[in-house]
Amino acid sequence: MTTFADMQAQVNIYTKRPELVELTNTAIRMATLRAHQVDFFSRDQANIPLTYTPYTSGQIFVDIPNIYTLTSNLRTPNSLQSLDATSLIPVEFLEYVDDYKNFWDNEGCLKRSVYTLLGNTLRIRSITNTGKLQFYYFQNPVVAGPIAYASWIADLYKEDLAMWAAAIVWMRSGYQEIAQQVNITQIEAFKQMLVESHLTVKI
């Protein structure tokens, strides 16, 4: 496992600026997030069970608040399943809509089997009313550092990711030409390699 300290040491080898501690730490966090957000990688998928109080008469939606607290580093939803309350077998697949207004069709009628994010709330309109859900999503890496750090990209490609962070350090410390050259010759190739080697899921 590549630690935050490992990344710091590797970035310092490239930049030769160990005194830029805060900038280096920021660059590591930024580079790690950017690498994971190149695309939607299967290794960034996660899922959790969710429960809710079944619909009451006249209720239109189910809201599950604090979804960013319930999930680990939620980046974006992938899919949502309604589960049978007893067997936990999926009985309905819900479609994600990126805007609350898309809960209504062109005729102004409410759609079924849809969900969206409203701030920190997961809002659901389903056909079934079981009280049980399985939420699949893409998560961001852990980049709080210096102790809380976890990235499979850093584990596999520490030197490449550290070079990305070094380019950020150079860009912000007056060496824009070096940063731009590294971006063209190394970072863009690294992004392409990540997609070709690890992209197995499209959403």
C-alpha positions, -999 to +999 in steps of 0.1 A: +000+000+000+013+034-010+011+058+019+009+096+019+045+097+031+055+075+002+039+100-022+055+130-005+090+114-007+085+106-044+072+140-053+102+156-035+125+135-056+111+150-087+107+186-076+137+188-052+116+212-031+110+194+002+104+228+019+071+232+000+053+209+024+018+224+021+019+228-016+032+193-021+005+179+001-022+198-018-007+186-051-008+150-040-045+153-031-053+171-063-034+146-085-049+116-068-085+129-072-079+139-108-064+105-117-095+087-103-118+111-121-102+105-155-132+081-160-155+057-141-133+028-131-147-004-118-123-004-089-139+028-077-173+012-073-189+006-040-224-003-026-243-001+006-277-012+018-302+015+026-335+013+046-364+037+046-399+038+061-423+025+035-446+050+018-477+062+036-509+072+020-505+102-002-467+102-001-451+108-034-414+105-027-390+088-003-361+109+010-330+095+025-311+124+041-273+126+047-264+103+018-228+117+018-225+107+054-239+072+049-217+065+019-179+065+017-165+094-004-195+094-028-186+107-062-217+099-083-245+074-082-243+043-105-276+024-098-303+018-072-322-014-066-353-019-046-350-052-027-376-076-014-379-070+023-375-107+032-353-123+005-334-092-004-337-102-041-339-071-064-374-064-075-370-031-092-342-011-109-344+026-106-330+051-131-309+080-121-319+115-133-295+144-129-322+170-122-352+169-100-373+185-128-367+152-148-391+134-123-418+147-147-422+136-183-431+160-212-468+157-204-463+168-168-468+133-153-446+120-125-423+092-136-418+059-117-386+041-109-364+072-108-341+088-082-318+118-079-296+137-055-310+169-039-280+183-020-273+157+007-306+139+002-313+109-020-348+113-034-366+082-047-399+075-066-404+038-069-431+014-078-423-011-050-425-001-014-403-026+004-383-003+027-350-020+014-326-007-012-291-014-025-273+017-036-243+014-060-220+043-066-186+055-076-164+067-048-135+091-046-102+080-031-093+088+005-070+118+003-072+135+036-036+126+045-011+123+060-026+092+077-059+089+058-048+080+023-059+052+000-057+050-037-054+019-059-039+041-086-012+052-062-006+016-052-001+005-088+015+037-103+032+056-076+058+072-098+034+083-125+010+098-099+038+115-081+049+131-114+014+144-118+016+160-084+051+173-091+037+191-122+011+208-100+039+219-076+059+233-106+028+250-120+021+268-087+057+276-079+067+295-110+078+267-133+049+267-157+069+256-187+082+225-170+047+217-158+032+221-192+059+199-208+053+172-182+016+174-188+021+169-226+047+142-225+038+122-194+004+130-177-017+128-209-001+094-217-008+083-181-044+092-184-047+072-216-030+042-200-054+043-171-084+042-195-070+015-217-059-007-187-087-002-162-118+011-178-144-018-178-176+000-169-195+027-187-223+047-171 
